[in-house]
Amino acid sequence: MLHKNWLASPASPGQEWLVPDLSMVEPDVPTYFKSLLAVPLLVEGRRVGGLLWLYRATRTFTTEEVQLGFTFADQAALAIANDQLRGQAQETAVMRERHRLARDLHDAVTQTLFSASLIAEVLPATWVGNQAKGEKLLVELNQLNRGAMAEMRSLLLELRPSALTEADLSHLLKQLGQMVTGRTGIPVTVQVEEPCLLLPAVQEALYRIAQEACNNIVKHAQADEVWITMTYEQIGDVADDERTLCLRIKDDGCGFTPTANSATHLGMGIMQERAEAIGARFTLRSQPDLGTEIMVWWRD
C-alpha cells in the first residue's frame, strides 16, 4: 500500500514525497484520488510515520505548501515524542515504586517473619526447660506477628492509595503504632480523642506525616516509648466548632539539635510541605537525650 511503501523506502527519512499524478505510481489507490503530498514524522531523526494529503485532482505543490506540511508534521511528531516520554516516565515511576515496595517488604516484613520463625523453632524446647522464658518468647512471637501484619497492611495501602481515605484515621494510626512495635519492640501508645471526619486530602497528609515520623523513630530515635495522639484543642478565643485538630508523634529517644541539614536528612522538610499543603502548621521540638515531638495543627 501507499503509506507502507513510502515508510519502507530507502530514501532519506526527512524527505517529502510529491506525486502530482497518483495513477502513474499507485494503481491500487482509488481513482478518485489523483495526487499526493506525504511528509514524514520524525522523532530524534527516526521516521515513525507520516502525514498524507490526498487530492481529487492532479496538481503540483508549491514550496510553501510543502513547508506548511512539514510544520504540521513537526507539531504531530512533537506530540508523539511527548506521549512516548510520558509513557516512559510512567513506566519508570512504576518500576521505582515496585523496587521500593520490594525493598520495604524485605527490610521489614521478611526480617520480622524470619525472627518470628527462629523463636517458633526454639519455643517448644524452651517451654519444656524454662516455662517462664518460654512465656516471654511467646509474647515476643505474638508481638512480631502483629508487627508483620501491620507492615503488610501498610504495604497494601501503598498499592491501593484510596484506602487511606476510606479507612478511619484512628485505625491507621494504631496500625502505625503496631508497625513500630513490631520492628523495634518499643511500646507505642495511640490515643485518639474522638472520631473525626476529614477531607480526603487532609486525612492522607496527616497519615503520611505520622508515617514518616514513625519511620524516623524506627531508624534513628533509639527510644524506649512512643506516643501518637490526635486531639481537638481550643486555641485562643474561638468558637467551639472551630477547635483545632492536633496530631502529635512523640518519643523519648536520643533526640537531636534541629538544623537545616537534619531537617532535610530526616524528611522534616517533606512533612512540613505536606502540612502546608493542607493549610496546617507544622512544629518540631527536639533536644539531645530528651526525645523528639512532632506536632501538626489543622483547623477546617
Steps between C-alpha positions, in 0.01 A plus 500: 500500500594862458601594853688173562703539180594852594592414861712206385676692224878541533477871427611755756262482801446875486401514134148581389319307230322696226278319250323737258331210316438212737370260236846482345665350812220357714243314291347343813389835639129580430461702183337795677846580649716661234801653681686471827719693740665290774719646775696287752452506876847506655583426863871540578581460132302176473199481272204373705219580259377760262229748414328446167287741301300341218334712233221424252671689218849481355711792612849623579612614845665830583795540734274680748257206504782254565638719781153525652478121486831472686373747761195283566722191507737658753210575733362148465845347556546714810169371638608141429837555668336655807258210523788254481687689772192497723468127450868447583469720809197303618683171446801633691279618786325163517832313506640734765190447715522124455864504607414710805220265603729200448766666714249582772368146485851364545615749762189481716266206448757240395732573790212507747370165378852356509537604864158352575597171334817476710301550820242244388776242445650531850175563685397133564834402650524824696150451641591153628821617665395844622132587485553860611745559217265318264216733595724797431586360157132441433424865572783605270375265227150646523646850482702415189198349328292808575778719368526298178125530449519876553787522250302304242197723547720806452641357178151419378406862561785601271359273230149645541541864607123559505487282813674784687190713470249217536632368833459673836806708583509372859526144364784602269688665787461188715635299209805727487551445872490123450754537221744682730452242775541214255826637362661615823310358796437856619157542661285756319203671661240622251224729626233653279262728686197448280411387148541774245388542142777656296539599139681226306802722431525596868475141621765380256737784591465435875555127449808558282648735758442247778643224280818696428537585868462133598756395239744752649437360847573146381820604322647766726328565832628215723188563706352303789145623445294677235172692518266579211207723591233682306286743695281803445625804683365850536760760424431858594154654505323296232161335483472136605434387144828661394719286719837403359595140428845418635700194396801420719769238453739494795786277612742492792799412286838654439364819344713744303569867448282611208700647212440554130699186416321280753164627379585396144656169600215394726226599260382788716476723195266255329281478809484879523407524132219249550370703792515828310321341203187452715534833680635345820780617727798271555710515816810301596650483847811298575801508730787257541408224750152649548316348206309653212146627462330580172173695503261584220222752564211508257176697505223448246 
